[in-house]
Amino acid sequence: MRKRILIISLLVTAAAIIIYSLVSTQLYYNLSIEDELRSLEVYAGMYDPDTYSADDAGAEAFSQKLGGARVTIMDSSGRVTGESDADDIETDHSGREEVREAMESGSGYAVRSSDTLSRDMMYYCTAVETDGGARIYVRVAEELQSSWSMYASLLPSLAAYLLIDILGCLVFTYIATYFILRPVESLTREAAGGGVVSTRYSELSTLADILNERNRNMEMQMRELEEDKKLVERAQDSKNQFISNITHEMNTPLTSIKGYAELLAAGGMTEQQKQLAYKTIEKQSERLTNLIACIINYNEIDDDTLPPYDVDMSKLAREMLSVVGPEAEKRKVLLIDRIDDNVIVQTRHELATQLLGNLIRNAIRYNREGGTVTVELNYKRLVVSDTGVGIAPENMDKVFSRFFTVDKSHSGKNGGFGLGLAVCRKICRRSGWRISVQSELGKGSAFTVDFGLR
Ligand code: ADP
């Protein structure tokens, strides 16, 4: 930046100095020509044909009177009759510009370069009437400094001015950039510190705004990154937890199967013991198969990207009540139908079936003999309530977590892995519904699915 300012200021000032010098020299040269012309006019006016003859001697005498100015005297045709400068041998001057003008209008002048470049000759010619009535021409000439030599004499001072200009520009550039850059530098330094910056220079307010905006954006991005990082960490934790839960759930049946298989292989078991071993192995294998099916189902809900459609929830709820009828009867639980007709919701058939099945089966299984399960359905919500064991306040939040079971020994539907309500929560999230529970230990629970309609 400093270099650029220096180059530009140098170019501008140097050009200004050179142009100014050339123009003023030219003006001075023009003035000196005018001065010279005026004095030549006076000189020529001093010629008196009675005093000075029209020959070389007269010309020389007049030249001496004029202090050495060159004098040429011509007859009416422009032929030289007298000449103070003996070197000039040309005799006919009628073609010369000043002589031609004098012949036409009485007087004329011309400036011509002399032999050397440094000097010009100025000629002034005037017509003079002699006493005899003849017309002669008197020309006086003097040397004057040529414009070229004026320019040449200007060169040393021009060089000096340019040198001063370079020094001036250097100092100016340094001071200018110092004063321009200092507030910019302090602004950027402040901005790098992360705070909100301000400036008293209105020209820099846009820069301050940009820096503040950039800082704000960076802060926002950092926050987003931080949140993303936390989400990733949470997802990783949850994944690890999930794997550890699965491993734990698999461990019990596998240990049991392995133990009985070893006992059978060792031999020496009674027939009764053998039958128990076979049954246990079969039961535990089934539990393992169930566990794997449940996990696959749980994960599939996330992967499923099929679109939702209108589902007749009333019809599905009634179907589910008739499916679980025998199980309720076995457990001596009464099913109560409070289902409104034509409740249509946006979901998928298999998801709605799972939701209803898990809630109603839980209500039967965690019930008491002679208890009731009420299924209430309207366009706003589904409520499955029971008069069963209830849930302790400290477990209320946990029941929707994966692999959470209050009583590990209990083997409910889904094999009692604690995935049923986690599946329900997932289905509700996908459909934009809200699932919640209200319960009192020993009195019963009510699971509510709010469809979000008012
Ligand atoms: P599972 O029933 O397979 O154990 P769930 O996810 O369906 O898994 O239920 C998690 C836990 O929540 C159950 O173990 C049980 O302790 C509790 N629970 C669920 N439904 C009810 C209910 N209606 N009454 C009392 N407790 C319930």
Residues whose N, C-alpha, C, O or C-beta is under 5 A from the ligand:
A	BS01	ADP	N362 A363 Y366 G388 G390 I391 V399 F404 T405 V406 D407 G412 K413 N414 G416 F417 G418 L419 G420 L421 A422 S445
